[in-house]
Amino acid sequence: MHHQPSRNSILHVPASSTKLHAEPLEVIMTMYKQSLFDYPVPTKMLTGGILAFVGDAVAQSREPEYDKKRAGAFVSFDLVYRAVQCSLFPTIVDICDGHFLAPVLPDIDVHFLGTLEQTFANQFLVIPFIYYPVFYSLTGYLQGLSFEANVERAQNTLIPLLKRNWLFWIPVQYYQFGYVDEPLQIPFLCVAGLAWTFILSAYAGSVKTFDEESVAVVPVVPVEDEIEKSTIKKLKAKWLKV
């Protein structure tokens, strides 16, 4: 396996390295890495939440009206899922170290195989069985969608979203697992996720077309039509008598 530097060597930056004449971006990055070192989970969750808000706002800029519930649902979902990622990713990295594919592909570098295993475990297990159930359940609930309407929403959007998800995330996550140091993996995904949040919000963010009225639509015949039909019946009856 490719050796990755220790957490301390990546994130712990001595105070003397932050100088007054340093570039503003350098100072911000130093402070951010220090925050990752001191408070890893809250920092990653906050990063994801902020970028989710931005991505959804960009997607909603095409809409006639800004939906605050939709924005709140996306931010809440991202905060929750980042916490899940923080607990899942170390386990995935430890278990999927290349030994599953090594007997089948003995001549391939074990680091490459480990990266493939980690990517496939996340994309074909975590994403369909954890990510999307949490996404549909939480965002639907926070936007006031009924259970039946939420099921219809998932049925109409899940398969196309999974295709887009794999097309977008498989190469991104291969790079993440293979070349990004573990403490920086979730911040890296948060930045990449800015584009994905735009796709997700634009395609399945709005629940307006899946409200309760759209699940069970009862056709209503206009009053004018009923009056017209009644008049025609009376005229027909009168004509038959003649």
ZAROTI-655041 format. One record per residue: x, y, z of N, C-alpha, C, CB in turn; residue number from 0; residue in three letters. Coordinates in pm, whole numbers. Each point is the difference from the previous one (the first is absolute). Glycine has a CB too. Example, Ala and Ser with C-alpha at 12.3 -4.5 7.8 and 13.67 -1.06 7.14 Angstrom:
<rs>
(r (1319, -569, 780), (-89, 119, 0), (90, 120, 0), (-189, -117, 125), 0, 'ALA')
(r (154, 222, -197), (82, 119, 6), (-77, 109, 73), (118, -63, -215), 1, 'SER')
</rs>
This chain:
<rs>
(r (84, -121, 0), (-84, 121, 0), (86, 124, 0), (-180, -123, 122), 0, 'MET')
(r (131, 225, -188), (67, 129, -3), (3, 59, 141), (-73, 37, -239), 1, 'HIS')
(r (192, 4, 283), (13, 56, 135), (-50, 143, 1), (197, -150, 48), 2, 'HIS')
(r (-289, 178, 43), (-51, 135, 17), (57, 59, 127), (-211, -58, -123), 3, 'GLN')
(r (248, 185, 123), (56, 63, 119), (-98, -8, 115), (135, 154, -143), 4, 'PRO')
(r (-82, -149, 263), (-84, -8, 119), (-85, 124, 12), (169, -142, 113), 5, 'SER')
(r (-276, 129, -35), (-94, 112, 20), (71, 121, 57), (-185, -163, 36), 6, 'ARG')
(r (274, 139, 60), (70, 112, 63), (89, 74, -98), (-7, -124, 215), 7, 'ASN')
(r (76, 47, -301), (92, 65, -94), (-72, 80, -105), (159, -183, 38), 8, 'SER')
(r (-287, 148, -65), (-75, 71, -103), (-63, 127, 55), (-45, -218, -115), 9, 'ILE')
(r (-13, 204, 232), (-88, 106, 48), (61, 90, 105), (-185, -149, -52), 10, 'LEU')
(r (276, 97, 134), (50, 82, 109), (103, 98, -51), (-44, -186, 163), 11, 'HIS')
(r (10, 312, -159), (87, 105, -51), (49, 82, 117), (-121, 7, -222), 12, 'VAL')
(r (252, 4, 244), (49, 80, 112), (-47, 143, -10), (198, -148, 15), 13, 'PRO')
(r (-217, 209, 102), (-48, 137, 3), (95, 96, -68), (-119, -52, 210), 14, 'ALA')
(r (249, 19, -206), (100, 89, -59), (-11, 7, -150), (151, -51, 188), 15, 'SER')
(r (-220, -47, -250), (-11, 0, -146), (-102, 101, -50), (65, -240, 0), 16, 'SER')
(r (-154, 285, 89), (-100, 99, -39), (56, 139, 28), (-190, -161, 48), 17, 'THR')
(r (238, 225, -151), (66, 130, 17), (-90, 111, -52), (224, -108, -20), 18, 'LYS')
(r (-195, 227, 67), (-83, 113, -39), (12, 30, -148), (25, 92, 229), 19, 'LEU')
(r (93, -120, -287), (17, 35, -141), (-46, -111, -93), (192, 143, 66), 20, 'HIS')
(r (-248, -252, -11), (-48, -110, -84), (-118, 44, -84), (79, -165, 171), 21, 'ALA')
(r (-97, 99, -284), (-112, 30, -88), (-132, -34, 72), (145, -45, -204), 22, 'GLU')
(r (-252, 124, 178), (-128, -26, 67), (-50, -143, -21), (-56, 240, -28), 23, 'PRO')
(r (68, -293, -94), (-46, -136, -27), (80, -102, 80), (-70, 70, -230), 24, 'LEU')
(r (201, -44, 242), (85, -91, 77), (-41, 0, 148), (189, 41, -162), 25, 'GLU')
(r (-220, 78, 214), (-42, 11, 139), (-132, -74, 21), (117, 222, 21), 26, 'VAL')
(r (-211, -205, -114), (-130, -66, 11), (17, -151, -4), (-110, 196, -109), 27, 'ILE')
(r (194, -247, 18), (22, -144, -11), (68, -55, 125), (16, 24, -248), 28, 'MET')
(r (76, 54, 305), (66, -43, 123), (-101, -11, 113), (213, 109, -75), 29, 'THR')
(r (-301, -9, 87), (-103, -2, 104), (-97, -116, -22), (21, 250, 25), 30, 'MET')
(r (-54, -276, -152), (-94, -108, -31), (61, -136, 34), (-100, 140, -183), 31, 'TYR')
(r (227, -161, 148), (66, -126, 32), (12, -20, 150), (126, 13, -216), 32, 'LYS')
(r (-102, 97, 287), (7, -10, 145), (-136, -37, 59), (186, 169, 1), 33, 'GLN')
(r (-293, -113, -61), (-134, -34, 44), (-30, -147, -28), (-74, 237, -40), 34, 'SER')
(r (120, -288, -74), (-17, -142, -32), (72, -88, 102), (-20, 59, -243), 35, 'LEU')
(r (135, -11, 290), (76, -75, 98), (-68, 0, 136), (209, 57, -124), 36, 'PHE')
(r (-258, 61, 165), (-59, 15, 133), (-144, -51, 7), (149, 197, 35), 37, 'ASP')
(r (-227, -168, -140), (-143, -35, -1), (-35, -63, -136), (-55, 189, 163), 38, 'TYR')
(r (100, -311, -189), (-15, -58, -135), (-144, -16, -46), (211, -118, 42), 39, 'PRO')
(r (-296, 59, 41), (-138, -29, -44), (-81, 129, -17), (11, -221, 119), 40, 'VAL')
(r (-16, 312, -20), (-77, 125, -21), (50, 82, -118), (-45, 3, 243), 41, 'PRO')
(r (178, -1, -263), (55, 78, -112), (-44, -58, -134), (198, 62, 141), 42, 'THR')
(r (-195, -193, -153), (-43, -65, -124), (-150, 18, -23), (186, -167, 25), 43, 'LYS')
(r (-264, 157, 81), (-145, 18, -12), (-33, 143, -41), (-37, -178, 175), 44, 'MET')
(r (102, 275, -113), (-26, 141, -33), (42, 31, -143), (32, 61, 241), 45, 'LEU')
(r (81, -117, -283), (45, 20, -138), (-103, -52, -98), (239, -17, 74), 46, 'THR')
(r (-287, -105, -50), (-101, -58, -88), (-129, 80, 0), (101, -223, 41), 47, 'GLY')
(r (-144, 267, 77), (-125, 77, 10), (5, 131, -76), (-37, -103, 220), 48, 'GLY')
(r (149, 175, -207), (14, 128, -70), (1, -20, -151), (128, 92, 194), 49, 'ILE')
(r (-53, -190, -241), (8, -24, -144), (-132, -56, -55), (246, -40, 23), 50, 'LEU')
(r (-318, -36, 58), (-132, -48, -42), (-96, 118, -17), (38, -219, 118), 51, 'ALA')
(r (-31, 314, -26), (-83, 121, -10), (30, 76, -128), (-9, 15, 250), 52, 'PHE')
(r (138, -1, -282), (40, 73, -121), (-46, -74, -125), (199, 94, 121), 53, 'VAL')
(r (-176, -227, -124), (-40, -78, -118), (-149, 5, -24), (193, -148, 40), 54, 'GLY')
(r (-272, 137, 66), (-145, 6, -15), (-45, 140, -43), (-25, -179, 174), 55, 'ASP')
(r (91, 282, -120), (-35, 137, -38), (25, 24, -148), (56, 78, 233), 56, 'ALA')
(r (53, -132, -284), (29, 13, -144), (-107, -72, -82), (248, 15, 48), 57, 'VAL')
(r (-287, -135, -4), (-104, -76, -71), (-133, 75, 5), (117, -216, 55), 58, 'ALA')
(r (-148, 276, 61), (-127, 70, 15), (-2, 136, -71), (-29, -117, 218), 59, 'GLN')
(r (145, 165, -259), (3, 130, -69), (-77, -4, -132), (221, 46, 106), 60, 'SER')
(r (-246, -167, -157), (-77, -15, -123), (-149, -3, 26), (190, -123, -99), 61, 'ARG')
(r (-228, 110, 227), (-141, -8, 36), (-60, 140, 17), (43, -221, 113), 62, 'GLU')
(r (-173, 234, -131), (-64, 131, 16), (2, 51, 144), (-143, -56, -192), 63, 'PRO')
(r (148, -37, 288), (-4, 40, 142), (94, -88, 81), (-239, 79, -26), 64, 'GLU')
(r (310, -18, 120), (94, -74, 86), (-78, -77, 106), (180, 173, -40), 65, 'TYR')
(r (-154, -302, 49), (-70, -88, 94), (88, -22, 123), (-124, -114, -191), 66, 'ASP')
(r (88, 177, 302), (80, -10, 123), (-4, -140, 59), (-44, 241, 44), 67, 'LYS')
(r (-72, -307, -52), (-10, -137, 52), (92, -93, -76), (-236, 43, 68), 68, 'LYS')
(r (240, -28, -196), (88, -83, -83), (146, 23, 37), (-168, 6, -186), 69, 'ARG')
(r (207, 121, 205), (137, 31, 39), (33, -60, 136), (-12, 212, -133), 70, 'ALA')
(r (-80, -196, 228), (21, -55, 133), (11, -151, -1), (-123, 193, 93), 71, 'GLY')
(r (44, -257, -180), (3, -146, -10), (135, -47, -54), (-248, -4, -36), 72, 'ALA')
(r (302, 74, -63), (128, -39, -58), (114, 18, 99), (-87, 62, -225), 73, 'PHE')
(r (87, 51, 297), (104, 24, 98), (-8, -105, 112), (-3, 248, -53), 74, 'VAL')
(r (-118, -277, 101), (-17, -99, 106), (47, -137, -44), (-194, 131, 88), 75, 'SER')
(r (157, -169, -211), (43, -130, -52), (152, -9, -7), (-213, -15, -130), 76, 'PHE')
(r (276, 121, 80), (145, -5, -14), (69, -8, 135), (-19, 130, -211), 77, 'ASP')
(r (-31, -56, 310), (57, -6, 134), (-8, -142, 57), (-64, 241, 38), 78, 'LEU')
(r (-52, -304, -55), (-19, -136, 52), (91, -99, -74), (-238, 56, 61), 79, 'VAL')
(r (241, -45, -194), (76, -98, -76), (150, 15, 19), (-184, -4, -166), 80, 'TYR')
(r (233, 127, 187), (143, 16, 27), (40, -71, 129), (-3, 220, -121), 81, 'ARG')
(r (-85, -216, 220), (29, -72, 124), (6, -150, -26), (-114, 181, 133), 82, 'ALA')
(r (24, -231, -219), (2, -142, -37), (130, -34, -72), (-252, -1, -18), 83, 'VAL')
(r (294, 88, -74), (124, -22, -74), (120, -9, 94), (-99, 119, -196), 84, 'GLN')
(r (102, -30, 296), (113, 2, 93), (17, -134, 72), (-35, 245, 31), 85, 'CYS')
(r (-74, -315, -7), (9, -129, 67), (21, -115, -99), (-146, 90, 180), 86, 'SER')
(r (96, -75, -303), (7, -109, -98), (135, -8, -72), (-244, 24, -29), 87, 'LEU')
(r (300, 89, -9), (117, -1, -88), (121, -72, 61), (-83, 213, -95), 88, 'PHE')
(r (117, -189, 222), (114, -75, 56), (-22, -151, -4), (49, 195, 148), 89, 'PRO')
(r (-172, -238, -124), (-31, -144, -4), (15, -54, -142), (-159, 28, 193), 90, 'THR')
(r (108, 48, -291), (13, -43, -140), (146, -13, -40), (-218, 112, -53), 91, 'ILE')
(r (300, -14, 93), (143, -2, -34), (69, -119, 66), (-1, 251, -22), 92, 'VAL')
(r (-34, -281, 147), (64, -112, 71), (-37, -135, -60), (0, 138, 207), 93, 'ASP')
(r (-128, -155, -242), (-47, -130, -49), (38, -21, -146), (-189, 9, 163), 94, 'ILE')
(r (168, 93, -244), (23, -13, -144), (143, 43, -33), (-246, 43, -48), 95, 'CYS')
(r (340, -134, 74), (142, 31, -19), (60, -72, -121), (18, 36, 245), 96, 'ASP')
(r (-104, -92, -328), (47, -68, -121), (-3, -150, 7), (142, 193, -36), 97, 'GLY')
(r (-168, -251, 155), (9, -146, 13), (-120, -73, -63), (131, 34, 209), 98, 'HIS')
(r (-240, 37, -236), (-114, -65, -66), (29, -24, -148), (-156, 111, 164), 99, 'PHE')
(r (219, -14, -229), (26, -11, -144), (135, -63, -31), (-142, 199, -33), 100, 'LEU')
(r (232, -205, 131), (135, -50, -25), (2, -144, -53), (79, 150, 181), 101, 'ALA')
(r (-160, -243, -129), (3, -136, -57), (-47, -5, -145), (-40, -88, 228), 102, 'PRO')
(r (-48, 180, -266), (-52, 2, -137), (97, 72, -93), (-235, -6, 88), 103, 'VAL')
(r (301, 109, -37), (93, 81, -80), (137, 4, 70), (-193, 141, -92), 104, 'LEU')
(r (264, -253, 95), (124, -7, 78), (113, 87, -52), (-66, -229, 56), 105, 'PRO')
(r (61, 267, -184), (110, 77, -58), (-20, 151, 11), (38, -189, -156), 106, 'ASP')
(r (-151, 230, 213), (-31, 142, 11), (48, 54, 135), (-200, -29, -152), 107, 'ILE')
(r (249, 151, 150), (49, 65, 121), (-108, 1, 108), (155, 142, -138), 108, 'ASP')
(r (-118, -180, 262), (-97, -15, 108), (-60, 136, 39), (125, -202, 82), 109, 'VAL')
(r (-50, 310, -96), (-55, 133, 30), (-111, 35, -97), (222, 71, 92), 110, 'HIS')
(r (-201, -102, -218), (-103, 23, -101), (-124, -83, 30), (177, 51, -171), 111, 'PHE')
(r (-158, -177, 209), (-113, -87, 33), (-74, 49, 125), (122, -194, -105), 112, 'LEU')
(r (-47, 239, 204), (-63, 53, 121), (-83, 122, -29), (188, -88, 132), 113, 'GLY')
(r (-137, 176, -220), (-75, 119, -37), (-128, -37, -74), (214, 129, -12), 114, 'THR')
(r (-205, -229, -76), (-120, -47, -70), (-102, -57, 97), (139, -50, -201), 115, 'LEU')
(r (-94, -31, 296), (-91, -59, 98), (-70, 108, 83), (145, -203, 9), 116, 'GLU')
(r (-70, 303, 35), (-57, 107, 81), (-103, 80, -81), (213, 13, 133), 117, 'GLN')
(r (-180, 14, -259), (-91, 75, -85), (-128, -79, -26), (196, 114, -108), 118, 'THR')
(r (-183, -242, 75), (-117, -83, -28), (-84, -23, 125), (128, -111, -184), 119, 'PHE')
(r (-64, 93, 299), (-75, -20, 124), (-87, 122, 30), (182, -150, 88), 120, 'ALA')
(r (-126, 268, -110), (-77, 121, 28), (-110, 23, -103), (202, 97, 107), 121, 'ASN')
(r (-167, -115, -235), (-95, 33, -105), (-110, -104, -19), (183, 121, -110), 122, 'GLN')
(r (-153, -247, 134), (-100, -104, -27), (-63, -60, 126), (127, -50, -206), 123, 'PHE')
(r (-79, 92, 324), (-61, -45, 125), (-53, 119, 82), (154, -201, 1), 124, 'LEU')
(r (-63, 292, 32), (-39, 113, 85), (-99, 91, -71), (223, -10, 112), 125, 'VAL')
(r (-196, 45, -237), (-84, 97, -71), (-144, -51, -18), (205, 83, -118), 126, 'ILE')
(r (-227, -202, 61), (-140, -42, -19), (-73, -39, 127), (68, -76, -222), 127, 'PRO')
(r (6, 27, 325), (-68, -55, 117), (4, 91, 124), (58, -222, -89), 128, 'PHE')
(r (24, 326, 85), (4, 95, 114), (-24, 143, -47), (160, -153, 119), 129, 'ILE')
(r (-81, 197, -218), (-6, 140, -44), (-139, 39, -49), (241, -15, -61), 130, 'TYR')
(r (-293, -59, -38), (-128, 40, -58), (-119, -24, 92), (98, -50, -221), 131, 'TYR')
(r (-103, -59, 297), (-110, -11, 98), (-3, 116, 99), (14, -246, -22), 132, 'PRO')
(r (104, 287, 69), (6, 116, 92), (-41, 127, -73), (183, -111, 133), 133, 'VAL')
(r (-136, 127, -256), (-32, 121, -78), (-150, 14, -21), (222, -18, -114), 134, 'PHE')
(r (-286, -85, 63), (-143, 9, -29), (-82, 14, 128), (35, -137, -208), 135, 'TYR')
(r (0, 61, 310), (-77, 4, 124), (10, 137, 67), (38, -246, 29), 136, 'SER')
(r (84, 296, -14), (21, 125, 74), (-50, 121, -77), (196, -103, 110), 137, 'LEU')
(r (-160, 114, -238), (-42, 118, -76), (-150, 0, -24), (224, 5, -109), 138, 'THR')
(r (-283, -123, 90), (-145, -7, -17), (-73, 40, 127), (31, -180, -169), 139, 'GLY')
(r (16, 128, 283), (-64, 31, 129), (11, 149, 31), (53, -232, 82), 140, 'TYR')
(r (65, 290, -100), (20, 141, 34), (-77, 94, -92), (224, -60, 88), 141, 'LEU')
(r (-261, 11, -206), (-78, 83, -92), (-150, -33, 5), (201, 16, -146), 142, 'GLN')
(r (-239, -99, 244), (-142, -26, 21), (-63, -97, -96), (-11, 222, 90), 143, 'GLY')
(r (91, -310, -149), (-54, -96, -96), (-56, -122, 73), (166, 79, -174), 144, 'LEU')
(r (-279, -128, 128), (-58, -121, 60), (83, -122, -40), (-230, 104, -4), 145, 'SER')
(r (209, -215, 76), (75, -122, -29), (-28, -47, -143), (-9, -64, 244), 146, 'PHE')
(r (-118, 65, -285), (-36, -47, -135), (64, 88, -107), (-217, -89, 90), 147, 'GLU')
(r (213, 219, -68), (59, 92, -97), (151, -15, -6), (-188, 160, 40), 148, 'ALA')
(r (250, -185, 75), (145, -18, 3), (41, -127, -73), (9, 124, 218), 149, 'ASN')
(r (-90, -230, -205), (28, -124, -72), (-10, 24, -151), (-89, -136, 193), 150, 'VAL')
(r (-12, 210, -234), (-14, 31, -144), (118, 82, -49), (-249, -5, 23), 151, 'GLU')
(r (292, 100, 58), (117, 82, -34), (123, -87, -21), (-96, 191, 131), 152, 'ARG')
(r (119, -287, -40), (116, -88, -13), (-12, -89, -124), (26, 2, 250), 153, 'ALA')
(r (-145, -53, -275), (-21, -86, -117), (29, 74, -130), (-172, -127, 129), 154, 'GLN')
(r (138, 254, -133), (16, 78, -123), (142, 52, -21), (-237, 64, 21), 155, 'ASN')
(r (315, -51, 86), (131, 67, -14), (119, -86, 40), (-119, 209, 43), 156, 'THR')
(r (100, -319, 29), (114, -74, 55), (91, -60, -108), (-140, -51, 199), 157, 'LEU')
(r (84, -20, -295), (83, -67, -100), (78, 101, -85), (-166, -189, -7), 158, 'ILE')
(r (103, 294, -46), (79, 100, -73), (107, 66, 87), (-199, 40, -143), 159, 'PRO')
(r (168, -16, 271), (98, 60, 89), (118, -94, 25), (-183, 132, 107), 160, 'LEU')
(r (156, -261, -90), (108, -95, 21), (95, -2, -121), (-152, -139, 146), 161, 'LEU')
(r (97, 146, -266), (85, 2, -121), (88, 124, -1), (-175, -128, -126), 162, 'LYS')
(r (115, 243, 156), (79, 124, 7), (102, -7, 112), (-194, 128, -93), 163, 'ARG')
(r (152, -187, 205), (89, -12, 116), (125, -78, -36), (-198, 11, 152), 164, 'ASN')
(r (181, -128, -213), (115, -84, -34), (88, 65, -106), (-135, -201, 57), 165, 'TRP')
(r (73, 267, -153), (78, 67, -104), (86, 111, 59), (-179, -54, -167), 166, 'LEU')
(r (124, 125, 265), (72, 113, 60), (99, -46, 108), (-198, 145, -48), 167, 'PHE')
(r (152, -234, 139), (74, -27, 123), (104, -110, -9), (-198, 77, 114), 168, 'TRP')
(r (183, -174, -204), (98, -109, -5), (141, 53, -28), (-181, -155, -78), 169, 'ILE')
(r (202, 238, -25), (136, 53, -19), (45, 93, 113), (-37, -18, -245), 170, 'PRO')
(r (-58, 98, 299), (35, 91, 110), (43, -80, 122), (-163, 173, -87), 171, 'VAL')
(r (88, -277, 122), (33, -76, 120), (120, -90, -20), (-238, 8, 62), 172, 'GLN')
(r (265, -51, -184), (123, -73, -23), (120, 88, 33), (-112, -138, -179), 173, 'TYR')
(r (106, 263, 133), (109, 94, 30), (6, 27, 150), (-26, 106, -226), 174, 'TYR')
(r (-89, -90, 289), (-6, 29, 144), (65, -112, 82), (-211, 131, -37), 175, 'GLN')
(r (168, -256, 14), (53, -112, 77), (147, -28, -34), (-230, -97, 10), 176, 'PHE')
(r (268, 124, -135), (135, -35, -43), (107, 104, 29), (-108, -131, -172), 177, 'GLY')
(r (70, 259, 171), (103, 103, 3), (-21, 112, 101), (32, -52, -236), 178, 'TYR')
(r (-146, 54, 304), (-26, 106, 99), (20, -59, 139), (-165, 117, -154), 179, 'VAL')
(r (242, -48, 237), (25, -48, 135), (-130, -8, 80), (231, 99, -8), 180, 'ASP')
(r (-241, -200, 92), (-125, -32, 68), (-66, 118, 72), (90, -227, 27), 181, 'GLU')
(r (-17, 309, 50), (-68, 111, 69), (-60, 103, -95), (157, -35, 186), 182, 'PRO')
(r (-105, 41, -308), (-48, 100, -96), (-100, -57, -100), (217, 115, 24), 183, 'LEU')
(r (-252, -243, -10), (-88, -62, -99), (-140, 60, 1), (132, -209, 24), 184, 'GLN')
(r (-191, 225, 93), (-136, 54, 5), (-4, 147, -42), (-54, -163, 183), 185, 'ILE')
(r (148, 249, -139), (2, 137, -58), (14, -1, -152), (101, 81, 213), 186, 'PRO')
(r (-19, -173, -266), (12, -12, -146), (-134, -35, -63), (240, -71, 26), 187, 'PHE')
(r (-312, -25, 37), (-130, -40, -52), (-101, 114, 12), (49, -237, 61), 188, 'LEU')
(r (-37, 317, 43), (-92, 114, 16), (15, 98, -115), (10, -27, 248), 189, 'CYS')
(r (115, 52, -288), (24, 92, -110), (-51, -60, -131), (202, 94, 120), 190, 'VAL')
(r (-169, -222, -145), (-51, -67, -120), (-152, -7, 5), (212, -134, -19), 191, 'ALA')
(r (-265, 119, 141), (-144, -11, 16), (-77, 127, -28), (46, -170, 166), 192, 'GLY')
(r (26, 283, -176), (-67, 125, -37), (-68, -15, -135), (169, 132, 133), 193, 'LEU')
(r (-97, -192, -228), (-58, -23, -133), (-110, -105, 8), (218, 61, -109), 194, 'ALA')
(r (-195, -166, 192), (-100, -106, 10), (-127, 51, 67), (183, -169, 12), 195, 'TRP')
(r (-171, 255, 88), (-119, 54, 66), (-85, 77, -99), (125, 13, 217), 196, 'THR')
(r (-60, 59, -309), (-74, 71, -104), (-80, -100, -84), (177, 181, -6), 197, 'PHE')
(r (-114, -293, -33), (-68, -103, -80), (-115, -60, 80), (213, -50, -125), 198, 'ILE')
(r (-185, 13, 250), (-99, -65, 85), (-119, 92, 27), (182, -136, 105), 199, 'LEU')
(r (-153, 261, -74), (-106, 95, 30), (-84, 30, -123), (142, 99, 179), 200, 'SER')
(r (-74, -83, -294), (-73, 32, -122), (-89, -115, -44), (187, 150, -68), 201, 'ALA')
(r (-141, -275, 92), (-74, -115, -51), (-102, -54, 99), (197, -55, -136), 202, 'TYR')
(r (-163, 52, 266), (-90, -62, 98), (-19, 85, 124), (71, -220, -85), 203, 'ALA')
(r (-34, 347, 80), (-11, 83, 118), (-140, 48, 29), (230, 68, -42), 204, 'GLY')
(r (-300, -29, -63), (-134, 53, 19), (-101, -112, 19), (60, 199, -138), 205, 'SER')
(r (-149, -181, 234), (-105, -100, 23), (-136, 52, -45), (131, -92, 193), 206, 'VAL')
(r (-132, 207, -259), (-128, 62, -36), (-82, -86, -94), (106, 221, 32), 207, 'LYS')
(r (-38, -298, -118), (-73, -85, -95), (-40, -133, 61), (123, 110, -185), 208, 'THR')
(r (-85, -132, 312), (-33, -125, 66), (-80, 22, 127), (207, -100, -96), 209, 'PHE')
(r (-284, 212, 101), (-80, 26, 118), (-121, -92, 0), (78, 240, 7), 210, 'ASP')
(r (-155, -234, 98), (-112, -93, 17), (-103, 15, -110), (37, 5, 244), 211, 'GLU')
(r (-52, 115, -299), (-100, 20, -104), (38, -75, -127), (-54, 222, 97), 212, 'GLU')
(r (187, -234, -120), (42, -68, -122), (-4, -151, 14), (144, 195, -52), 213, 'SER')
(r (-150, -247, 175), (-5, -144, 20), (-138, -55, -29), (180, 19, 171), 214, 'VAL')
(r (-281, 50, -124), (-137, -46, -22), (-84, 116, -51), (23, -175, 181), 215, 'ALA')
(r (-23, 193, -312), (-72, 111, -60), (-142, -43, -31), (214, 94, -96), 216, 'VAL')
(r (-311, -24, 150), (-140, -30, -26), (-51, 99, -104), (-35, -92, 235), 217, 'VAL')
(r (0, 46, -355), (-46, 93, -101), (-130, 67, 42), (112, -140, -175), 218, 'PRO')
(r (-117, 270, 155), (-118, 79, 35), (-65, 53, -128), (102, 64, 223), 219, 'VAL')
(r (-229, -96, -241), (-72, 47, -119), (-52, 140, 28), (-66, -237, -66), 220, 'VAL')
(r (100, 334, -18), (-47, 136, 21), (-153, 7, 10), (202, 84, -122), 221, 'PRO')
(r (-252, 8, 201), (-144, 15, 20), (-70, 32, -131), (41, 78, 233), 222, 'VAL')
(r (26, 1, -315), (-61, 38, -129), (-27, -122, -87), (119, 220, 12), 223, 'GLU')
(r (-25, -316, -8), (-17, -122, -80), (-119, -81, 49), (247, -4, -44), 224, 'ASP')
(r (-266, -4, 177), (-113, -73, 55), (-132, 64, -40), (143, -72, 193), 225, 'GLU')
(r (-146, 204, -189), (-122, 71, -39), (-31, -25, -147), (45, 175, 174), 226, 'ILE')
(r (60, -171, -256), (-19, -20, -143), (-52, -141, -30), (184, 166, -45), 227, 'GLU')
(r (-125, -268, 114), (-46, -137, -20), (-146, -17, 42), (234, -81, 36), 228, 'LYS')
(r (-273, 143, 75), (-137, -9, 49), (-97, 62, -99), (84, 6, 235), 229, 'SER')
(r (-45, 107, -292), (-85, 68, -98), (-20, -85, -125), (80, 220, 86), 230, 'THR')
(r (29, -284, -132), (-8, -85, -119), (-93, -118, 24), (233, 68, -64), 231, 'ILE')
(r (-224, -128, 185), (-87, -114, 33), (-147, 42, -3), (182, -99, 141), 232, 'LYS')
(r (-215, 215, -88), (-138, 47, 2), (-52, 24, -141), (41, 104, 224), 233, 'LYS')
(r (44, -44, -309), (-40, 26, -138), (-25, -130, -76), (131, 213, 4), 234, 'LEU')
(r (-42, -314, 20), (-17, -129, -66), (-131, -66, 43), (249, -25, -12), 235, 'LYS')
(r (-278, 31, 140), (-122, -60, 52), (-124, 68, -60), (120, -59, 213), 236, 'ALA')
(r (-116, 191, -224), (-112, 74, -56), (-18, -33, -147), (37, 183, 166), 237, 'LYS')
(r (76, -196, -239), (-6, -32, -145), (-59, -139, -22), (200, 149, -42), 238, 'TRP')
(r (-162, -248, 128), (-52, -136, -14), (-150, -7, 23), (220, -85, 72), 239, 'LEU')
(r (-274, 165, 19), (-141, 4, 27), (-76, 50, -123), (47, 38, 244), 240, 'LYS')
(r (10, 57, -314), (-62, 55, -119), (0, -104, -112), (72, 232, 67), 241, 'VAL')
</rs>
